[in-house]
Amino acid sequence: MSAPDPIKELQAKGYCPPGFSRAVGYQMAAHAIGLAMQNAVAQQQHAYVLLNAITTSATRAVLESRAEDAREAIKLAREVLNPAAIAVTLAELKDLLDRLVPQDGTADLSIAPNAMTAAPGKEEAAAKAA
């Protein structure tokens, strides 16, 4: 015996219009991708702040004739701050978005007007009467 499908049950009772579950899925995916993009931008901004601090530290070490400290700061910047990682993250998000929505833009996200406010079974009754 298989588990019941709540979406199909709601659709059968008239509570959930056709395409609603797809629209909810697209909405959740769009929200998740948006948060991931926001995190990527925040990561980039934090990297720039950290790079400024490392640059200041390396410059001070050079001015104070501490070459080894300057080398360590530069090494840290190269190891920790990888600008390519952010570009890769954004490219992966773009690829995900491209797979979510067809290239021709034909994703059907429409929901019938007033479908959420219609009384349960009203559509079925109208179809039987016709």
The first five atom37 places (N, CA, C, CB, O) and aatype in JSON, in Angstrom:
{
  "aatype": [12, 15, 0, 14, 3, 14, 9, 11, 6, 10, 5, 0, 11, 7, 18, 4, 14, 14, 7, 13, 15, 1, 0, 19, 7, 18, 5, 12, 0, 0, 8, 0, 9, 7, 10, 0, 12, 5, 2, 0, 19, 0, 5, 5, 5, 8, 0, 18, 19, 10, 10, 2, 0, 9, 16, 16, 15, 0, 16, 1, 0, 19, 10, 6, 15, 1, 0, 6, 3, 0, 1, 6, 0, 9, 11, 10, 0, 1, 6, 19, 10, 2, 14, 0, 0, 9, 0, 19, 16, 10, 0, 6, 10, 11, 3, 10, 10, 3, 1, 10, 19, 14, 5, 3, 7, 16, 0, 3, 10, 15, 9, 0, 14, 2, 0, 12, 16, 0, 0, 14, 7, 11, 6, 6, 0, 0, 0, 11, 0, 0],
  "atom_mask": [
    [1, 1, 1, 1, 1],
    [1, 1, 1, 1, 1],
    [1, 1, 1, 1, 1],
    [1, 1, 1, 1, 1],
    [1, 1, 1, 1, 1],
    [1, 1, 1, 1, 1],
    [1, 1, 1, 1, 1],
    [1, 1, 1, 1, 1],
    [1, 1, 1, 1, 1],
    [1, 1, 1, 1, 1],
    [1, 1, 1, 1, 1],
    [1, 1, 1, 1, 1],
    [1, 1, 1, 1, 1],
    [1, 1, 1, 0, 1],
    [1, 1, 1, 1, 1],
    [1, 1, 1, 1, 1],
    [1, 1, 1, 1, 1],
    [1, 1, 1, 1, 1],
    [1, 1, 1, 0, 1],
    [1, 1, 1, 1, 1],
    [1, 1, 1, 1, 1],
    [1, 1, 1, 1, 1],
    [1, 1, 1, 1, 1],
    [1, 1, 1, 1, 1],
    [1, 1, 1, 0, 1],
    [1, 1, 1, 1, 1],
    [1, 1, 1, 1, 1],
    [1, 1, 1, 1, 1],
    [1, 1, 1, 1, 1],
    [1, 1, 1, 1, 1],
    [1, 1, 1, 1, 1],
    [1, 1, 1, 1, 1],
    [1, 1, 1, 1, 1],
    [1, 1, 1, 0, 1],
    [1, 1, 1, 1, 1],
    [1, 1, 1, 1, 1],
    [1, 1, 1, 1, 1],
    [1, 1, 1, 1, 1],
    [1, 1, 1, 1, 1],
    [1, 1, 1, 1, 1],
    [1, 1, 1, 1, 1],
    [1, 1, 1, 1, 1],
    [1, 1, 1, 1, 1],
    [1, 1, 1, 1, 1],
    [1, 1, 1, 1, 1],
    [1, 1, 1, 1, 1],
    [1, 1, 1, 1, 1],
    [1, 1, 1, 1, 1],
    [1, 1, 1, 1, 1],
    [1, 1, 1, 1, 1],
    [1, 1, 1, 1, 1],
    [1, 1, 1, 1, 1],
    [1, 1, 1, 1, 1],
    [1, 1, 1, 1, 1],
    [1, 1, 1, 1, 1],
    [1, 1, 1, 1, 1],
    [1, 1, 1, 1, 1],
    [1, 1, 1, 1, 1],
    [1, 1, 1, 1, 1],
    [1, 1, 1, 1, 1],
    [1, 1, 1, 1, 1],
    [1, 1, 1, 1, 1],
    [1, 1, 1, 1, 1],
    [1, 1, 1, 1, 1],
    [1, 1, 1, 1, 1],
    [1, 1, 1, 1, 1],
    [1, 1, 1, 1, 1],
    [1, 1, 1, 1, 1],
    [1, 1, 1, 1, 1],
    [1, 1, 1, 1, 1],
    [1, 1, 1, 1, 1],
    [1, 1, 1, 1, 1],
    [1, 1, 1, 1, 1],
    [1, 1, 1, 1, 1],
    [1, 1, 1, 1, 1],
    [1, 1, 1, 1, 1],
    [1, 1, 1, 1, 1],
    [1, 1, 1, 1, 1],
    [1, 1, 1, 1, 1],
    [1, 1, 1, 1, 1],
    [1, 1, 1, 1, 1],
    [1, 1, 1, 1, 1],
    [1, 1, 1, 1, 1],
    [1, 1, 1, 1, 1],
    [1, 1, 1, 1, 1],
    [1, 1, 1, 1, 1],
    [1, 1, 1, 1, 1],
    [1, 1, 1, 1, 1],
    [1, 1, 1, 1, 1],
    [1, 1, 1, 1, 1],
    [1, 1, 1, 1, 1],
    [1, 1, 1, 1, 1],
    [1, 1, 1, 1, 1],
    [1, 1, 1, 1, 1],
    [1, 1, 1, 1, 1],
    [1, 1, 1, 1, 1],
    [1, 1, 1, 1, 1],
    [1, 1, 1, 1, 1],
    [1, 1, 1, 1, 1],
    [1, 1, 1, 1, 1],
    [1, 1, 1, 1, 1],
    [1, 1, 1, 1, 1],
    [1, 1, 1, 1, 1],
    [1, 1, 1, 1, 1],
    [1, 1, 1, 0, 1],
    [1, 1, 1, 1, 1],
    [1, 1, 1, 1, 1],
    [1, 1, 1, 1, 1],
    [1, 1, 1, 1, 1],
    [1, 1, 1, 1, 1],
    [1, 1, 1, 1, 1],
    [1, 1, 1, 1, 1],
    [1, 1, 1, 1, 1],
    [1, 1, 1, 1, 1],
    [1, 1, 1, 1, 1],
    [1, 1, 1, 1, 1],
    [1, 1, 1, 1, 1],
    [1, 1, 1, 1, 1],
    [1, 1, 1, 1, 1],
    [1, 1, 1, 1, 1],
    [1, 1, 1, 0, 1],
    [1, 1, 1, 1, 1],
    [1, 1, 1, 1, 1],
    [1, 1, 1, 1, 1],
    [1, 1, 1, 1, 1],
    [1, 1, 1, 1, 1],
    [1, 1, 1, 1, 1],
    [1, 1, 1, 1, 1],
    [1, 1, 1, 1, 1],
    [1, 1, 1, 1, 1]
  ],
  "atom_positions": [
    [[0.84, -1.18, 0.0], [0.0, 0.0, 0.0], [0.89, 1.25, 0.0], [-0.96, 0.0, 1.22], [1.8, 1.36, 0.82]],
    [[0.62, 2.17, -0.91], [1.44, 3.37, -1.02], [0.9, 4.48, -0.12], [1.5, 3.85, -2.47], [-0.27, 4.49, 0.26]],
    [[1.78, 5.39, 0.19], [1.39, 6.52, 1.04], [0.48, 7.45, 0.26], [2.64, 7.28, 1.56], [0.63, 7.6, -0.95]],
    [[-0.47, 8.07, 0.94], [-1.39, 9.0, 0.24], [-0.64, 10.24, -0.25], [-2.55, 9.42, 1.17], [0.32, 10.69, 0.38]],
    [[-1.09, 10.77, -1.37], [-0.5, 11.99, -1.93], [-1.39, 13.16, -1.53], [-0.37, 11.9, -3.5], [-2.49, 13.31, -2.05]],
    [[-0.93, 14.0, -0.59], [-1.78, 15.09, -0.09], [-2.21, 16.07, -1.18], [-1.06, 15.85, 0.99], [-3.33, 16.58, -1.15]],
    [[-1.33, 16.34, -2.15], [-1.68, 17.28, -3.22], [-2.82, 16.72, -4.06], [-0.46, 17.59, -4.12], [-3.76, 17.44, -4.39]],
    [[-2.74, 15.44, -4.41], [-3.81, 14.83, -5.21], [-5.12, 14.8, -4.44], [-3.41, 13.39, -5.63], [-6.19, 15.0, -5.02]],
    [[-5.04, 14.56, -3.13], [-6.25, 14.58, -2.32], [-6.89, 15.96, -2.31], [-5.94, 14.13, -0.89], [-8.11, 16.09, -2.45]],
    [[-6.07, 17.0, -2.15], [-6.59, 18.37, -2.15], [-7.18, 18.74, -3.51], [-5.48, 19.36, -1.76], [-8.21, 19.4, -3.58]],
    [[-6.5, 18.31, -4.6], [-7.02, 18.59, -5.93], [-8.36, 17.88, -6.15], [-6.01, 18.16, -6.99], [-9.27, 18.45, -6.75]],
    [[-8.48, 16.65, -5.68], [-9.72, 15.9, -5.85], [-10.88, 16.56, -5.1], [-9.53, 14.45, -5.37], [-12.03, 16.51, -5.55]],
    [[-10.58, 17.17, -3.98], [-11.63, 17.84, -3.19], [-11.88, 19.27, -3.66], [-11.24, 17.84, -1.71], [-12.8, 19.93, -3.17]],
    [[-11.09, 19.75, -4.62], [-11.3, 21.09, -5.15], [-10.6, 22.2, -4.39], [0.0, 0.0, 0.0], [-10.81, 23.37, -4.69]],
    [[-9.76, 21.85, -3.42], [-9.05, 22.86, -2.65], [-7.79, 23.36, -3.34], [-8.7, 22.3, -1.3], [-7.32, 24.47, -3.06]],
    [[-7.25, 22.57, -4.21], [-5.95, 22.88, -4.8], [-6.08, 22.87, -6.32], [-4.87, 21.86, -4.33], [-6.24, 21.8, -6.92]],
    [[-6.01, 24.03, -6.96], [-6.18, 24.07, -8.42], [-5.03, 23.39, -9.14], [-6.31, 25.52, -8.89], [-3.93, 23.28, -8.59]],
    [[-5.26, 22.93, -10.37], [-4.17, 22.33, -11.14], [-3.02, 23.33, -11.3], [-4.68, 21.85, -12.53], [-3.25, 24.51, -11.54]],
    [[-1.83, 22.84, -11.18], [-0.65, 23.7, -11.32], [-0.22, 24.37, -10.03], [0.0, 0.0, 0.0], [0.85, 24.98, -9.97]],
    [[-1.03, 24.26, -9.0], [-0.71, 24.93, -7.74], [0.57, 24.36, -7.12], [-1.87, 24.8, -6.75], [1.43, 25.12, -6.67]],
    [[0.68, 23.03, -7.09], [1.86, 22.43, -6.47], [3.12, 22.8, -7.25], [1.71, 20.9, -6.4], [4.18, 23.0, -6.65]],
    [[3.02, 22.89, -8.57], [4.17, 23.3, -9.38], [4.54, 24.75, -9.05], [3.86, 23.14, -10.9], [5.72, 25.08, -8.92]],
    [[3.54, 25.6, -8.92], [3.8, 27.0, -8.61], [4.46, 27.13, -7.24], [2.5, 27.81, -8.64], [5.37, 27.94, -7.06]],
    [[4.01, 26.33, -6.27], [4.62, 26.36, -4.94], [6.07, 25.89, -5.02], [3.81, 25.48, -3.95], [6.95, 26.46, -4.38]],
    [[6.31, 24.85, -5.8], [7.67, 24.35, -5.98], [8.58, 25.41, -6.6], [0.0, 0.0, 0.0], [9.71, 25.6, -6.15]],
    [[8.09, 26.1, -7.63], [8.87, 27.16, -8.25], [9.13, 28.29, -7.27], [8.15, 27.7, -9.5], [10.23, 28.85, -7.24]],
    [[8.14, 28.63, -6.46], [8.3, 29.7, -5.48], [9.37, 29.33, -4.46], [6.96, 29.98, -4.77], [10.22, 30.16, -4.12]],
    [[9.34, 28.1, -3.97], [10.35, 27.68, -2.99], [11.74, 27.64, -3.62], [10.0, 26.29, -2.42], [12.71, 28.05, -2.98]],
    [[11.84, 27.16, -4.85], [13.14, 27.12, -5.53], [13.67, 28.53, -5.77], [13.03, 26.37, -6.87], [14.86, 28.79, -5.57]],
    [[12.81, 29.43, -6.2], [13.23, 30.82, -6.44], [13.72, 31.47, -5.15], [12.08, 31.64, -7.04], [14.71, 32.2, -5.15]],
    [[13.03, 31.2, -4.05], [13.43, 31.75, -2.76], [14.8, 31.2, -2.34], [12.37, 31.44, -1.69], [15.66, 31.95, -1.88]],
    [[14.98, 29.89, -2.5], [16.25, 29.27, -2.12], [17.4, 29.8, -2.98], [16.16, 27.74, -2.26], [18.49, 30.07, -2.46]],
    [[17.17, 29.97, -4.28], [18.22, 30.5, -5.16], [18.52, 31.95, -4.8], [17.79, 30.4, -6.64], [19.68, 32.36, -4.81]],
    [[17.49, 32.71, -4.48], [17.71, 34.1, -4.06], [18.55, 34.19, -2.8], [0.0, 0.0, 0.0], [19.44, 35.03, -2.71]],
    [[18.26, 33.33, -1.82], [19.07, 33.32, -0.59], [20.51, 32.9, -0.88], [18.44, 32.39, 0.45], [21.44, 33.45, -0.29]],
    [[20.68, 31.94, -1.77], [22.04, 31.5, -2.11], [22.81, 32.63, -2.8], [21.98, 30.26, -3.03], [24.0, 32.81, -2.54]],
    [[22.13, 33.38, -3.66], [22.8, 34.52, -4.31], [23.15, 35.6, -3.29], [21.9, 35.12, -5.42], [24.23, 36.19, -3.35]],
    [[22.25, 35.84, -2.37], [22.51, 36.83, -1.32], [23.71, 36.4, -0.48], [21.27, 37.03, -0.42], [24.55, 37.23, -0.12]],
    [[23.8, 35.12, -0.17], [24.95, 34.61, 0.6], [26.25, 34.74, -0.19], [24.72, 33.15, 0.99], [27.29, 35.06, 0.38]],
    [[26.2, 34.5, -1.5], [27.4, 34.63, -2.34], [27.89, 36.08, -2.36], [27.12, 34.15, -3.78], [29.1, 36.34, -2.29]],
    [[26.97, 37.02, -2.45], [27.35, 38.44, -2.44], [27.92, 38.83, -1.08], [26.12, 39.33, -2.79], [28.91, 39.55, -1.01]],
    [[27.3, 38.36, -0.01], [27.82, 38.65, 1.33], [29.21, 38.06, 1.5], [26.86, 38.1, 2.41], [30.09, 38.69, 2.1]],
    [[29.42, 36.85, 0.98], [30.74, 36.22, 1.05], [31.78, 37.08, 0.32], [30.7, 34.8, 0.45], [32.9, 37.25, 0.8]],
    [[31.4, 37.6, -0.83], [32.32, 38.44, -1.6], [32.63, 39.73, -0.84], [31.71, 38.77, -2.99], [33.78, 40.16, -0.79]],
    [[31.62, 40.34, -0.24], [31.85, 41.57, 0.52], [32.77, 41.31, 1.72], [30.52, 42.16, 0.99], [33.66, 42.11, 2.0]],
    [[32.55, 40.21, 2.41], [33.4, 39.88, 3.56], [34.84, 39.61, 3.11], [32.84, 38.67, 4.31], [35.79, 39.94, 3.81]],
    [[34.98, 38.99, 1.94], [36.31, 38.73, 1.41], [37.05, 40.04, 1.14], [36.22, 37.89, 0.13], [38.25, 40.14, 1.4]],
    [[36.35, 41.03, 0.61], [36.99, 42.32, 0.35], [37.41, 43.01, 1.65], [36.05, 43.23, -0.45], [38.48, 43.62, 1.71]],
    [[36.58, 42.92, 2.67], [36.94, 43.52, 3.95], [38.18, 42.83, 4.52], [35.76, 43.42, 4.96], [39.09, 43.49, 5.01]],
    [[38.19, 41.5, 4.44], [39.34, 40.75, 4.93], [40.6, 41.06, 4.11], [39.05, 39.24, 4.9], [41.69, 41.18, 4.66]],
    [[40.44, 41.2, 2.8], [41.57, 41.54, 1.94], [42.14, 42.91, 2.29], [41.15, 41.51, 0.46], [43.36, 43.09, 2.28]],
    [[41.28, 43.85, 2.61], [41.76, 45.18, 3.02], [42.59, 45.08, 4.3], [40.58, 46.15, 3.23], [43.63, 45.73, 4.42]],
    [[42.12, 44.28, 5.26], [42.86, 44.11, 6.52], [44.21, 43.44, 6.27], [42.04, 43.29, 7.52], [45.22, 43.84, 6.85]],
    [[44.22, 42.42, 5.4], [45.49, 41.73, 5.1], [46.44, 42.67, 4.38], [45.23, 40.47, 4.25], [47.64, 42.67, 4.66]],
    [[45.93, 43.46, 3.45], [46.77, 44.41, 2.72], [47.38, 45.43, 3.67], [45.95, 45.13, 1.64], [48.56, 45.77, 3.55]],
    [[46.59, 45.91, 4.61], [47.09, 46.87, 5.6], [48.18, 46.24, 6.44], [45.94, 47.38, 6.49], [49.21, 46.86, 6.72]],
    [[47.96, 44.99, 6.86], [48.94, 44.29, 7.68], [50.23, 44.05, 6.9], [48.37, 42.96, 8.16], [51.33, 44.23, 7.44]],
    [[50.11, 43.65, 5.64], [51.3, 43.4, 4.82], [52.06, 44.7, 4.56], [50.91, 42.74, 3.48], [53.29, 44.73, 4.6]],
    [[51.33, 45.77, 4.3], [51.98, 47.07, 4.06], [52.73, 47.54, 5.3], [50.93, 48.13, 3.64], [53.85, 48.04, 5.21]],
    [[52.1, 47.39, 6.45], [52.75, 47.79, 7.7], [54.01, 46.95, 7.94], [51.78, 47.64, 8.88], [55.04, 47.47, 8.39]],
    [[53.91, 45.65, 7.63], [55.09, 44.78, 7.81], [56.23, 45.21, 6.89], [54.72, 43.31, 7.55], [57.4, 45.19, 7.29]],
    [[55.9, 45.58, 5.66], [56.93, 46.03, 4.72], [57.57, 47.33, 5.22], [56.33, 46.25, 3.3], [58.79, 47.46, 5.2]],
    [[56.75, 48.27, 5.67], [57.28, 49.55, 6.17], [58.14, 49.39, 7.41], [56.13, 50.5, 6.47], [59.04, 50.19, 7.66]],
    [[57.86, 48.35, 8.19], [58.64, 48.1, 9.4], [59.78, 47.09, 9.13], [57.73, 47.57, 10.51], [60.41, 46.6, 10.06]],
    [[60.02, 46.8, 7.85], [61.1, 45.9, 7.43], [60.94, 44.48, 7.98], [62.45, 46.46, 7.87], [61.92, 43.84, 8.34]],
    [[59.72, 44.02, 8.04], [59.45, 42.64, 8.47], [58.97, 41.85, 7.25], [58.37, 42.59, 9.65], [57.77, 41.59, 7.1]],
    [[59.88, 41.48, 6.4], [59.56, 40.83, 5.12], [58.85, 39.49, 5.32], [60.83, 40.62, 4.31], [57.94, 39.14, 4.56]],
    [[59.26, 38.75, 6.35], [58.64, 37.43, 6.57], [57.16, 37.58, 6.94], [59.39, 36.67, 7.7], [56.33, 36.8, 6.48]],
    [[56.84, 38.57, 7.75], [55.44, 38.82, 8.11], [54.63, 39.23, 6.88], [55.35, 39.91, 9.19], [53.47, 38.82, 6.72]],
    [[55.23, 40.03, 6.02], [54.55, 40.45, 4.79], [54.28, 39.25, 3.89], [55.39, 41.5, 4.03], [53.2, 39.14, 3.31]],
    [[55.27, 38.35, 3.77], [55.08, 37.14, 2.97], [53.95, 36.28, 3.53], [56.39, 36.32, 2.91], [53.15, 35.73, 2.77]],
    [[53.89, 36.16, 4.84], [52.83, 35.36, 5.48], [51.46, 35.97, 5.2], [53.07, 35.25, 7.0], [50.49, 35.25, 4.95]],
    [[51.37, 37.3, 5.24], [50.09, 37.96, 4.96], [49.66, 37.72, 3.52], [50.18, 39.47, 5.24], [48.49, 37.46, 3.25]],
    [[50.61, 37.82, 2.61], [50.29, 37.58, 1.19], [49.89, 36.13, 0.96], [51.5, 37.95, 0.29], [48.97, 35.84, 0.2]],
    [[50.6, 35.22, 1.63], [50.26, 33.79, 1.52], [48.85, 33.53, 2.05], [51.3, 32.92, 2.29], [48.09, 32.78, 1.45]],
    [[48.52, 34.15, 3.16], [47.17, 34.01, 3.73], [46.12, 34.52, 2.76], [47.07, 34.76, 5.07], [45.08, 33.89, 2.57]],
    [[46.39, 35.66, 2.15], [45.43, 36.23, 1.19], [45.2, 35.28, 0.02], [45.91, 37.59, 0.68], [44.07, 35.12, -0.44]],
    [[46.26, 34.66, -0.47], [46.12, 33.75, -1.6], [45.39, 32.46, -1.22], [47.49, 33.41, -2.17], [44.63, 31.92, -2.03]],
    [[45.61, 31.98, -0.01], [44.99, 30.73, 0.42], [43.51, 30.92, 0.78], [45.74, 30.17, 1.62], [42.66, 30.12, 0.37]],
    [[43.23, 31.96, 1.53], [41.89, 32.15, 2.06], [40.95, 32.82, 1.07], [41.95, 32.97, 3.33], [39.79, 32.42, 0.93]],
    [[41.45, 33.83, 0.39], [40.59, 34.62, -0.48], [40.72, 34.13, -1.92], [40.94, 36.12, -0.38], [41.67, 34.48, -2.63]],
    [[39.77, 33.34, -2.33], [39.78, 32.81, -3.69], [38.61, 33.41, -4.45], [39.72, 31.25, -3.69], [37.49, 32.91, -4.33]],
    [[38.84, 34.47, -5.24], [37.73, 35.1, -5.95], [37.07, 34.17, -6.95], [38.21, 36.34, -6.66], [35.91, 34.37, -7.31]],
    [[37.79, 33.15, -7.41], [37.21, 32.21, -8.36], [36.1, 31.39, -7.7], [38.3, 31.27, -8.92], [35.17, 30.97, -8.39]],
    [[36.18, 31.17, -6.39], [35.15, 30.39, -5.7], [33.79, 31.09, -5.78], [35.54, 30.16, -4.23], [32.77, 30.43, -5.94]],
    [[33.78, 32.39, -5.66], [32.53, 33.14, -5.74], [31.97, 33.08, -7.15], [32.75, 34.59, -5.31], [30.77, 32.91, -7.33]],
    [[32.83, 33.21, -8.13], [32.4, 33.12, -9.53], [31.83, 31.74, -9.83], [33.57, 33.43, -10.48], [30.84, 31.62, -10.55]],
    [[32.44, 30.71, -9.28], [31.94, 29.34, -9.48], [30.57, 29.19, -8.83], [32.94, 28.3, -8.9], [29.67, 28.61, -9.42]],
    [[30.41, 29.72, -7.63], [29.12, 29.63, -6.94], [28.02, 30.31, -7.76], [29.2, 30.28, -5.54], [26.94, 29.75, -7.94]],
    [[28.3, 31.51, -8.26], [27.3, 32.22, -9.05], [27.0, 31.5, -10.36], [27.77, 33.65, -9.34], [25.85, 31.48, -10.81]],
    [[28.01, 30.9, -10.98], [27.79, 30.14, -12.21], [26.93, 28.91, -11.94], [29.14, 29.72, -12.84], [26.06, 28.57, -12.75]],
    [[27.15, 28.24, -10.82], [26.33, 27.08, -10.46], [24.88, 27.49, -10.21], [26.91, 26.38, -9.2], [23.95, 26.78, -10.59]],
    [[24.68, 28.65, -9.57], [23.32, 29.13, -9.32], [22.63, 29.49, -10.64], [23.35, 30.35, -8.39], [21.44, 29.22, -10.8]],
    [[23.36, 30.09, -11.57], [22.78, 30.42, -12.87], [22.4, 29.13, -13.61], [23.78, 31.25, -13.71], [21.34, 29.07, -14.24]],
    [[23.25, 28.12, -13.53], [22.95, 26.84, -14.18], [21.69, 26.22, -13.57], [24.15, 25.87, -14.04], [20.84, 25.69, -14.28]],
    [[21.57, 26.3, -12.25], [20.38, 25.77, -11.59], [19.12, 26.52, -12.03], [20.54, 25.87, -10.07], [18.09, 25.9, -12.28]],
    [[19.22, 27.82, -12.12], [18.08, 28.62, -12.55], [17.72, 28.33, -14.0], [18.39, 30.11, -12.38], [16.54, 28.26, -14.34]],
    [[18.72, 28.14, -14.85], [18.46, 27.8, -16.25], [17.77, 26.45, -16.38], [19.77, 27.8, -17.04], [16.93, 26.26, -17.26]],
    [[18.12, 25.5, -15.5], [17.46, 24.19, -15.55], [16.05, 24.26, -15.0], [18.27, 23.16, -14.77], [15.19, 23.48, -15.4]],
    [[15.82, 25.18, -14.09], [14.49, 25.32, -13.49], [13.5, 25.9, -14.47], [14.57, 26.19, -12.25], [12.36, 25.44, -14.55]],
    [[13.9, 26.92, -15.22], [13.03, 27.58, -16.18], [13.54, 27.29, -17.58], [12.96, 29.12, -15.91], [14.71, 27.54, -17.86]],
    [[12.71, 26.76, -18.47], [13.15, 26.47, -19.83], [13.68, 27.73, -20.53], [12.0, 25.87, -20.64], [13.25, 28.84, -20.23]],
    [[14.62, 27.53, -21.47], [15.25, 28.65, -22.17], [14.24, 29.49, -22.95], [16.31, 28.14, -23.11], [14.42, 30.7, -23.1]],
    [[13.17, 28.86, -23.44], [12.19, 29.61, -24.21], [11.22, 30.37, -23.33], [11.43, 28.68, -25.13], [10.33, 31.05, -23.84]],
    [[11.38, 30.25, -22.0], [10.54, 31.0, -21.07], [9.11, 30.53, -21.01], [0.0, 0.0, 0.0], [8.22, 31.31, -20.67]],
    [[8.86, 29.27, -21.33], [7.49, 28.78, -21.38], [7.03, 28.12, -20.09], [7.35, 27.81, -22.5], [6.04, 27.39, -20.09]],
    [[7.72, 28.36, -19.01], [7.3, 27.75, -17.74], [5.89, 28.21, -17.42], [8.28, 28.13, -16.59], [5.6, 29.41, -17.4]],
    [[5.01, 27.26, -17.16], [3.62, 27.57, -16.88], [3.44, 27.68, -15.37], [2.66, 26.5, -17.48], [3.34, 26.66, -14.68]],
    [[3.41, 28.89, -14.88], [3.25, 29.12, -13.44], [1.89, 29.69, -13.11], [4.33, 30.06, -12.95], [1.66, 30.17, -12.0]],
    [[0.99, 29.63, -14.05], [-0.3, 30.28, -13.85], [-1.22, 29.43, -12.97], [-0.98, 30.55, -15.19], [-1.14, 28.2, -12.96]],
    [[-2.05, 30.12, -12.26], [-3.1, 29.5, -11.45], [-4.4, 30.15, -11.88], [-2.84, 29.67, -9.89], [-4.46, 31.36, -12.1]],
    [[-5.42, 29.34, -12.01], [-6.7, 29.87, -12.46], [-7.17, 31.0, -11.54], [-7.76, 28.75, -12.52], [-7.01, 30.91, -10.33]],
    [[-7.75, 32.09, -12.12], [-8.22, 33.19, -11.29], [-9.3, 32.71, -10.32], [-8.76, 34.33, -12.16], [-10.17, 31.92, -10.68]],
    [[-9.22, 33.2, -9.12], [-10.19, 32.89, -8.06], [-10.23, 31.41, -7.71], [-11.55, 33.33, -8.48], [-11.18, 30.96, -7.06]],
    [[-9.23, 30.65, -8.12], [-9.24, 29.22, -7.84], [-9.09, 28.95, -6.34], [-8.13, 28.51, -8.62], [-9.63, 27.98, -5.82]],
    [[-8.37, 29.8, -5.66], [-8.16, 29.58, -4.24], [-9.37, 29.98, -3.41], [-6.94, 30.35, -3.76], [-9.53, 29.52, -2.28]],
    [[-10.23, 30.83, -3.96], [-11.39, 31.26, -3.19], [-12.65, 30.5, -3.58], [-11.61, 32.74, -3.39], [-13.7, 30.66, -2.95]],
    [[-12.55, 29.67, -4.61], [-13.73, 28.91, -5.04], [-14.11, 27.89, -3.98], [-13.47, 28.22, -6.39], [-13.25, 27.33, -3.3]],
    [[-15.38, 27.65, -3.86], [-15.86, 26.67, -2.89], [-15.44, 25.27, -3.32], [-17.39, 26.75, -2.73], [-15.42, 24.98, -4.52]],
    [[-15.11, 24.39, -2.37], [-14.73, 23.04, -2.71], [-15.85, 22.33, -3.49], [-14.38, 22.25, -1.46], [-17.01, 22.37, -3.09]],
    [[-15.48, 21.7, -4.58], [-16.44, 20.94, -5.36], [-17.25, 21.78, -6.33], [0.0, 0.0, 0.0], [-18.0, 21.22, -7.13]],
    [[-17.14, 23.09, -6.28], [-17.92, 23.97, -7.14], [-17.59, 23.74, -8.61], [-17.67, 25.44, -6.77], [-18.48, 23.72, -9.46]],
    [[-16.28, 23.55, -8.9], [-15.87, 23.3, -10.28], [-16.41, 21.97, -10.78], [-14.35, 23.32, -10.39], [-16.85, 21.85, -11.92]],
    [[-16.37, 20.94, -9.9], [-16.86, 19.62, -10.28], [-18.37, 19.67, -10.54], [-16.54, 18.6, -9.18], [-18.85, 19.05, -11.49]],
    [[-19.09, 20.4, -9.71], [-20.54, 20.49, -9.89], [-20.88, 21.2, -11.21], [-21.19, 21.25, -8.7], [-21.81, 20.81, -11.91]],
    [[-20.11, 22.23, -11.52], [-20.34, 22.96, -12.75], [-20.01, 22.08, -13.96], [-19.5, 24.24, -12.78], [-20.7, 22.13, -14.98]],
    [[-18.97, 21.27, -13.84], [-18.61, 20.38, -14.95], [-19.67, 19.31, -15.16], [-17.25, 19.73, -14.69], [-19.97, 18.96, -16.3]],
    [[-20.24, 18.79, -14.08], [-21.29, 17.75, -14.19], [-22.56, 18.34, -14.79], [-21.6, 17.13, -12.81], [-23.26, 17.67, -15.55]],
    [[-22.87, 19.59, -14.44], [-24.08, 20.22, -14.93], [-23.99, 20.54, -16.42], [-24.36, 21.48, -14.15], [-25.02, 20.62, -17.11]],
    [[-22.78, 20.72, -16.91], [-22.61, 21.1, -18.34], [-22.78, 19.96, -19.28], [-21.26, 21.7, -18.56], [-22.66, 20.14, -20.49]]
  ]
}
